[in-house]
Amino acid sequence: MATYREFREQVKRRRRRKFILRLSLLIAAAAAVCGVAFFALYTVLTGAGWMPGADALTASSGASSSAPSGEAASDAADGEPASAPQSTGASDGTDAPGAAWNTSTPVQQTLSTEVTGADYRMLAVGASAAVDYSFFDRAAILGDSVSQGWNVYESPMKAHAFICAYKSIGPSAVVNKQTANPGPQSGRGEENIYETVINSNPLRLYILLGTNALVRDGEATEQSFLNYYSQMLDMFKADLGDGVDIYVQSVTPVRPGASQPGLYKERIQRVNTQLALLAREKGCHFVNIYEALQDANGDLREDLAAQDKVHLNQNAYPILAEYLATHTV
């Protein structure tokens, strides 16, 4: 368990550094915007001939220099207003003295607020104090053959969660409400996948799907998987209600040289980022179980891998149970 905890500390340090850097950039950008705005305003004011006290100076000098005779001087002395100076500006008044003192050009935004470079590790539920495993008494776990291991192998989760795991399924099977057999270890027979989850009336739903849907490589396969996943989450949100917490679990890592062409580290990590973004969009929680199973190279740990280099062996499920118990909301 030391691997993912050490990684979490590294993530926290990186977050702090990024926060300080972004705050510094924000302060610098704000200072730059203020400077540009002040310079633009100063330029407009001075260009229009307006400065504090300039109106009085202009009126005084205009009266003395434009009076051709003593009559004009006499009028001024008697308090009569001098003739108003004629504007030589354009017809729209933009060049008239004092006409544009309160206008300025727009200031271009210098700091982007768009979120870029999202990473599934940064969007995942953080570590927390371990809950008692009774927390999962009202939890349903929906998954494929990887999740069937909860029934096959011993772990603290086996006696608590309701396992809805079916061999060779993906999110499309759930959306299309197909029937499947959860395996002999479950003690149940053929059942409708979607209705079984709904009828279990869970307070928490954990979903782990992707290993079967991604066995074929290609962008079309990947996009189809994500589209069905999105529809599935919408269906569960609508039928279970907002009071049910839905946890989207990351696709698990595989060992190098796995026979399925679509299951390799770079692709799985890319898909996990999309799942994390999708979970955030749908108001669900993303749980990065990938980090609990990976080695230093980001591959499935050899001591946790089944012979096919894709599935998990009996050593993995106690680790997963502990990880789920320490990453809740």
C-alpha positions in Angstrom: 0.0 0.0 0.0 3.0 2.3 0.3 3.0 2.9 -3.5 -0.2 4.8 -3.9 0.1 6.7 -0.6 3.5 8.0 -1.5 2.1 9.0 -4.9 -0.8 10.8 -3.1 1.8 12.9 -1.1 3.6 13.7 -4.4 0.3 14.8 -5.9 -0.4 17.1 -2.9 3.0 18.7 -3.2 2.5 19.3 -6.9 -0.8 20.8 -6.2 0.7 23.2 -3.7 3.4 24.2 -6.2 0.9 24.7 -9.0 -1.4 26.8 -6.7 1.5 29.1 -5.8 2.5 29.4 -9.4 -1.0 30.2 -10.6 -1.5 32.7 -7.8 1.7 34.5 -8.8 0.6 34.5 -12.4 -2.8 35.9 -11.4 -1.2 38.7 -9.4 1.2 39.5 -12.2 -1.6 39.5 -14.8 -3.8 41.7 -12.6 -1.0 44.2 -12.2 -0.4 44.2 -16.0 -4.1 44.7 -16.7 -4.2 47.7 -14.3 -1.1 49.1 -15.8 -2.4 48.8 -19.4 -5.8 50.3 -18.3 -4.1 53.3 -16.6 -1.8 53.9 -19.6 -4.8 53.7 -22.0 -6.8 56.1 -19.9 -3.9 58.5 -19.5 -3.3 58.4 -23.3 -6.9 59.2 -24.1 -7.1 62.0 -21.5 -3.9 63.7 -22.6 -4.7 63.1 -26.3 -8.1 64.8 -25.9 -6.4 67.8 -24.2 -8.1 67.3 -20.8 -6.1 67.5 -17.6 -7.1 68.6 -14.2 -7.6 72.5 -14.4 -7.2 72.4 -18.2 -10.7 73.8 -18.8 -10.0 76.9 -16.7 -6.6 77.5 -18.4 -8.1 77.1 -21.9 -11.0 79.5 -21.1 -8.6 82.1 -19.7 -6.1 81.9 -22.6 -8.9 81.8 -25.1 -10.5 84.9 -23.8 -7.3 86.9 -23.8 -6.0 85.8 -27.1 -9.1 85.8 -29.2 -10.4 89.3 -28.1 -9.6 91.6 -31.1 -10.5 94.8 -29.4 -11.1 96.5 -26.1 -14.8 95.8 -26.5 -14.2 92.1 -26.0 -12.0 92.8 -23.1 -14.7 95.1 -21.7 -17.3 92.4 -22.0 -15.1 90.0 -20.1 -14.5 92.5 -17.5 -18.2 93.2 -17.1 -18.8 89.5 -16.6 -20.4 88.8 -20.0 -19.5 85.4 -21.4 -17.0 85.3 -24.2 -17.9 83.6 -27.5 -17.7 79.8 -27.3 -14.8 78.4 -29.3 -15.8 76.6 -32.5 -15.2 72.9 -32.7 -12.9 71.8 -35.5 -13.5 68.1 -34.9 -15.3 65.5 -37.0 -19.1 65.5 -37.3 -19.4 62.7 -34.7 -17.6 64.8 -32.1 -14.8 62.4 -31.4 -12.1 64.9 -32.0 -13.8 67.7 -30.1 -12.0 68.9 -27.0 -13.1 66.9 -23.9 -15.5 64.7 -26.0 -13.6 61.4 -25.5 -12.1 61.8 -22.0 -14.1 58.8 -20.6 -13.5 56.3 -23.3 -10.8 53.7 -23.6 -10.0 50.7 -25.8 -10.8 47.2 -24.5 -8.0 45.4 -22.6 -7.1 42.0 -23.9 -7.4 39.1 -21.4 -3.9 37.9 -20.5 -4.7 35.0 -18.2 -6.5 32.0 -19.5 -9.1 30.5 -17.1 -9.7 27.4 -19.2 -8.8 24.1 -17.6 -6.4 22.2 -19.8 -4.2 19.1 -19.4 -6.6 17.3 -17.0 -5.3 14.1 -15.4 -7.4 11.4 -13.9 -5.1 11.3 -10.9 -5.9 14.9 -10.0 -9.7 14.4 -10.4 -9.9 11.4 -8.2 -11.4 11.1 -4.7 -8.7 11.8 -2.1 -7.5 9.5 0.7 -9.6 9.6 3.9 -9.9 7.8 7.2 -10.9 4.2 6.6 -14.6 3.5 7.0 -15.9 0.3 8.6 -16.8 -2.3 6.0 -20.4 -2.1 7.0 -20.3 1.1 5.0 -20.7 -1.2 1.9 -23.7 -3.1 3.2 -25.9 -0.9 1.0 -23.4 -0.7 -1.8 -23.8 -2.5 -5.2 -20.7 -3.2 -7.3 -21.4 -3.4 -11.0 -18.6 -4.8 -13.2 -17.3 -7.4 -15.6 -15.1 -10.4 -14.9 -12.6 -8.3 -13.0 -15.4 -7.6 -10.5 -16.4 -11.2 -10.4 -13.2 -11.8 -8.4 -15.1 -10.2 -5.4 -17.2 -13.4 -5.3 -14.3 -15.8 -6.2 -11.6 -14.7 -3.8 -11.7 -13.8 -0.1 -11.7 -10.2 0.9 -13.4 -8.0 3.5 -15.8 -6.7 0.8 -17.3 -10.1 0.0 -19.5 -10.3 3.0 -20.9 -6.7 2.6 -21.4 -5.4 -1.0 -23.9 -6.8 -3.4 -21.9 -7.9 -6.4 -23.5 -7.5 -9.9 -20.6 -8.8 -12.0 -21.0 -10.5 -15.4 -18.4 -12.0 -17.7 -17.6 -10.1 -21.0 -19.9 -7.1 -20.5 -19.4 -3.4 -21.1 -21.6 -0.3 -20.5 -23.5 -1.1 -23.7 -24.9 -4.3 -22.1 -26.2 -2.2 -19.2 -27.7 0.5 -21.4 -29.5 -2.1 -23.6 -30.7 -3.9 -20.4 -29.3 -7.3 -21.5 -29.5 -10.4 -19.3 -26.4 -12.2 -18.1 -25.4 -14.8 -15.5 -23.4 -13.5 -12.5 -21.6 -16.8 -12.1 -22.0 -19.8 -9.8 -20.3 -18.1 -6.9 -23.1 -15.5 -6.7 -25.8 -18.1 -6.1 -28.0 -16.4 -8.6 -29.1 -17.3 -12.2 -29.7 -15.3 -15.4 -30.9 -11.8 -14.7 -31.4 -8.4 -16.2 -28.2 -6.4 -15.5 -29.8 -3.0 -15.2 -32.9 -4.0 -13.3 -30.9 -6.1 -10.8 -28.8 -3.0 -9.9 -31.9 -0.8 -9.6 -33.9 -3.4 -7.6 -31.1 -3.8 -5.1 -32.0 -0.3 -3.9 -28.4 0.8 -3.1 -27.2 3.8 -1.3 -23.9 3.6 -3.2 -23.1 2.2 -6.6 -19.5 1.3 -7.6 -18.9 0.8 -11.3 -15.9 -1.0 -12.9 -16.2 -1.5 -16.6 -13.8 -1.2 -19.6 -11.6 -4.2 -19.8 -13.9 -6.0 -22.2 -15.1 -2.9 -24.1 -11.5 -1.9 -24.9 -10.0 -5.2 -26.1 -10.1 -3.9 -29.7 -7.9 -0.9 -30.5 -9.0 2.2 -32.3 -10.6 5.5 -31.7 -14.1 4.4 -32.7 -14.1 1.6 -30.1 -12.9 4.1 -27.5 -15.5 6.7 -28.4 -18.3 4.1 -28.4 -17.3 2.9 -24.9 -17.4 6.5 -23.5 -20.7 7.3 -25.2 -22.4 4.2 -23.7 -20.8 5.0 -20.3 -22.3 8.4 -20.4 -25.7 7.1 -21.3 -25.4 4.5 -18.5 -24.6 7.2 -15.9 -27.6 9.3 -17.0 -29.9 6.3 -16.6 -28.6 5.4 -13.1 -28.8 9.1 -12.0 -32.4 9.3 -13.3 -33.6 6.0 -11.8 -31.6 5.9 -8.5 -32.0 9.6 -7.7 -29.6 12.2 -6.4 -29.4 10.6 -3.0 -27.3 7.7 -4.3 -23.5 8.2 -4.6 -22.1 6.8 -7.8 -18.4 5.9 -7.8 -16.8 5.5 -11.2 -13.7 3.3 -10.8 -10.7 3.6 -13.1 -10.0 0.9 -15.6 -7.4 -1.4 -14.0 -3.8 -1.7 -15.3 -2.4 -4.7 -17.3 1.0 -6.3 -17.5 3.2 -5.5 -20.5 2.6 -7.9 -23.4 -1.2 -8.5 -22.7 -2.6 -10.4 -25.7 -5.6 -8.0 -26.2 -4.4 -5.3 -28.7 -6.5 -2.5 -27.1 -5.3 -3.0 -23.5 -2.0 -1.2 -23.0 -0.9 1.4 -20.4 -1.0 4.6 -22.5 -4.5 3.9 -23.7 -5.9 2.8 -20.4 -4.5 6.0 -18.7 -6.0 8.2 -21.5 -9.4 6.5 -21.1 -9.2 6.9 -17.3 -8.8 10.7 -17.8 -11.9 10.7 -19.9 -13.8 8.7 -17.3 -12.7 11.1 -14.6 -14.0 14.1 -16.6 -17.2 12.3 -17.4 -17.8 11.5 -13.7 -17.3 15.1 -12.8 -19.7 16.2 -15.5 -22.4 13.8 -14.3 -22.0 14.6 -10.6 -20.4 11.3 -9.8 -17.1 10.4 -7.9 -14.0 9.0 -9.6 -12.0 6.4 -7.7 -8.5 5.8 -9.0 -8.0 2.2 -8.1 -5.3 2.1 -10.8 -2.8 3.6 -8.4 -3.4 0.8 -5.9 -2.5 -1.9 -8.4 0.4 -0.4 -10.4 4.1 -0.8 -10.1 6.8 1.8 -10.5 6.4 1.7 -14.3 2.6 2.2 -14.2 1.9 -1.4 -15.2 -0.1 -4.0 -13.2 2.1 -5.3 -10.4 3.4 -8.8 -11.2 2.4 -10.2 -7.8 -1.3 -9.0 -8.4 -1.7 -10.3 -12.0 -3.4 -13.4 -13.2 -1.8 -15.5 -15.8 -3.5 -13.7 -18.7 -1.8 -10.4 -17.6 -5.2 -8.7 -17.6 -7.2 -10.1 -14.7 -6.3 -9.9 -11.0 -5.3 -12.7 -8.7 -6.4 -13.4 -5.1 -3.7 -11.0 -3.8 -5.3 -8.0 -5.4 -8.8 -7.9 -3.8 -7.8 -7.3 -0.2 -5.8 -4.4 -1.5 -8.7 -3.1 -3.5 -11.0 -3.5 -0.5 -8.7 -1.4 1.7 -8.3 1.3 -1.0 -12.1 1.6 -1.5 -12.5 1.9 2.3 -10.0 4.7 2.5 -11.3 6.7 -0.6 -14.9 7.6 0.1 -16.9 10.8 0.3 
